[in-house]
Amino acid sequence: MTRPVPHLRAAYPHLHPTPTRWADNDVYGHVNNVTYYAYFDTAVNTYLARAGVLDPQRGAVIGLVVETGCAFFAPASFPDALLVGVRVAHLGQSSVRYELAVFREGEDAACAQGHFVHVYVDRGSRRPTPLPAELRRVLEGLRVDQQG
């Protein structure tokens, strides 16, 4: 298995400001690994909600996370100010692969980067459904070639 190389901030079309919280640190004095997944989820869902294509309470189509991964390169800790980069690496009929990276303020190389895959499903049946046209349009704005 080849270890990934940290991506650069410029590789991400959207950067979501994410302040660390006191509770994000673990007993080792850095942001705990599971917290990065919360940063990822928050960055993507905030972007989609602000674009008007995510209604978590009433939307007919919802995205379920079916795969995740994260690589860590350097620690972050409270009170670091972070930026979470968001991009779309693959856009399928009913799925999206998001790639995300965490950058400390003033640094161009990611301190962590990862991905998750959403499969979009009908809220009631939980069966995969095609991406709504407006959601696809918004996601196209985040789409990039797969390169660091």
Residue pairs with C-beta under 8 A, 6 or more apart in sequence:
3 71
4 71
4 113
4 148
5 148
6 73
6 101
6 109
6 110
6 111
6 113
6 148
7 85
7 99
7 101
7 109
7 110
7 113
7 148
8 108
8 109
8 110
8 148
9 15
9 83
9 85
9 101
9 103
9 107
9 108
9 109
9 110
10 108
11 85
11 87
11 101
11 144
11 147
11 148
12 85
12 86
12 87
12 101
12 144
13 86
13 87
13 141
13 142
13 144
14 43
14 47
14 85
14 86
14 87
14 142
15 83
15 84
15 85
15 86
15 103
16 42
16 43
16 46
16 47
16 83
16 84
16 85
16 86
17 81
17 82
17 83
18 39
18 42
18 43
18 81
18 82
18 83
18 84
18 102
19 79
19 81
19 82
20 31
20 76
20 77
20 78
20 79
20 80
20 81
20 82
21 78
22 78
24 31
24 32
24 35
24 77
24 78
25 31
25 32
25 77
25 78
26 32
29 75
29 77
30 75
30 76
30 77
31 75
31 76
31 77
31 78
31 80
33 70
33 72
36 70
36 72
36 102
36 112
36 114
37 68
37 70
37 114
37 116
39 82
39 84
39 100
39 102
40 68
40 70
40 84
40 98
40 100
40 114
40 116
41 65
41 116
42 84
43 84
43 86
43 100
44 86
44 98
44 100
44 116
45 54
45 56
47 86
47 142
48 54
48 135
48 138
49 55
49 56
51 138
52 134
53 132
53 134
53 135
53 138
54 63
56 62
59 123
60 122
60 123
61 120
61 121
61 122
61 123
61 129
61 131
61 132
61 135
62 120
62 121
62 123
63 96
63 118
63 119
63 120
63 121
64 118
64 119
64 120
64 121
64 126
65 116
65 117
65 118
66 95
66 117
66 118
66 119
67 115
67 116
67 117
68 114
68 115
68 116
68 117
69 114
69 115
69 116
70 112
70 113
70 114
71 112
71 113
71 114
72 111
72 112
73 109
73 110
73 111
73 112
73 113
74 104
74 109
74 111
74 112
75 111
76 82
76 102
76 104
76 111
76 112
80 104
80 105
81 104
81 105
82 102
82 103
82 104
82 105
83 102
83 103
83 105
84 100
84 101
84 102
84 103
85 100
85 101
85 102
85 103
85 110
86 98
86 99
86 100
86 142
87 98
87 99
87 100
87 142
87 143
87 144
88 96
88 97
88 98
88 99
88 139
88 140
88 142
88 143
88 144
89 97
89 98
89 99
89 115
89 143
89 144
89 146
90 96
90 97
90 146
91 97
91 131
91 136
91 139
91 140
91 143
93 130
93 131
94 119
94 120
94 121
94 128
94 129
94 130
94 131
95 117
95 118
95 119
95 120
95 128
96 117
96 118
96 120
96 131
96 139
97 115
97 116
97 117
98 115
98 116
98 117
98 118
98 142
99 113
99 114
99 115
99 146
100 113
100 114
100 115
100 116
101 110
101 112
101 113
101 114
102 110
102 111
102 112
102 113
103 109
103 110
103 111
104 111
119 128
120 128
120 129
120 130
120 131
120 135
121 127
121 128
121 129
122 129
131 139
